[in-house]
């Protein structure tokens, strides 16, 4: 990496899906050729304008999220990546990720994506249990998920991530153990672990009371987490963040940027950005976003300039998600002396044995890993 250029990341929100999952709270629309053409044209316009913002930066990661970004045509993905290369300085080892759903993955598609420059794929597996996939409203089965991972590897892509979900209604510990055990036989280098969160404005939210009564108990949920951490570590997937595991040190460069405060620009409808201490989000509407972009107007519908104290609290809280912890000396040199309130919050977490300060490094204890939300609340 060049010593003269600061790192920056790009996030591209591709809002297309064949079907919206009942637990999903992200902005998505039903995929259609005309909508994908509209999206690609206007994304290229938005990018060429925002590229001017990062002339002195080095792009270290590009992330196609969604939605289901692999629904874009190869030619459209190729056009976007070529424009990014043309209008910015890409790191030699730039991590370029695309999300994909298992039922849509094919060997040919992955070969084409690899040729276009994609070097990392994140596949939304969620579970290898067909009964639980049906409850989640997913449109793939366990065999399709396994085949998708193998096809991606056979296409030459050597950095493959999956998502797994626990605390699903009716999920049992043996079902979870079977899903986690399946990971060992598949070419996976990264894994993100999530518990099901029932978000407002989703079909699941309307059935929240019933669904919560069907989810595993706290004791079972803890057993699920402990089994996953232990089993994944045994096959080389080491936990490096509260919910993330990596093999051969293939940590997510893009996601690590979120946890360490690296600036990033979001492109596309509903995409978030964090740049020059400001957080902003694009309009969550495809045609309205496109119309603003076409007219050369800001497509944001939310902006927030973080004051130094708020920024300091937030950066420390998210930085603590990494198991390596936060070097307080380096943190203070970057963001200034800790505020009185933040020092008090740190001490409260230490007294409650959620945080440990050792050799100037502040990190989560085992209890802190389990109760991170409490840690963050104490700091804020």
Secondary structure, 3 states (H helix, E strand, C coil): CCCCCEEEEEEEEECEECCCCCCCCCCCEECCHHHHHHHHHHHHHHHHHHHHHHCCEEEEEEEEEECCHHHCCHHHHHHHHHHHHHHCCEEEEEEEEEEECHHHCCHHHHHHHHHHCCCEEEEEEECCCHHHHHHCCCCCCHHHHHHHHHHHHHCCCCCEEEEEEECCCCCCHHHHHHHHHHHCCCCCCEEEEEECCCCCCCHHHHCHHHHHHHCCCHHHHHHHHHHHHHHHHHCCCEEEECCEEECCCCCCHHHHHHHHCCCEEEECCCCEEEECCEEEEECCCHHHHHHHHHCCCCCEEEEEECCHHHHHHHHHHHHCCECCCEEHHHHHHHHCCCCHHHHHHHHHHHHCCCEEEECCEEEECHHHHHCHHHHHHHHC
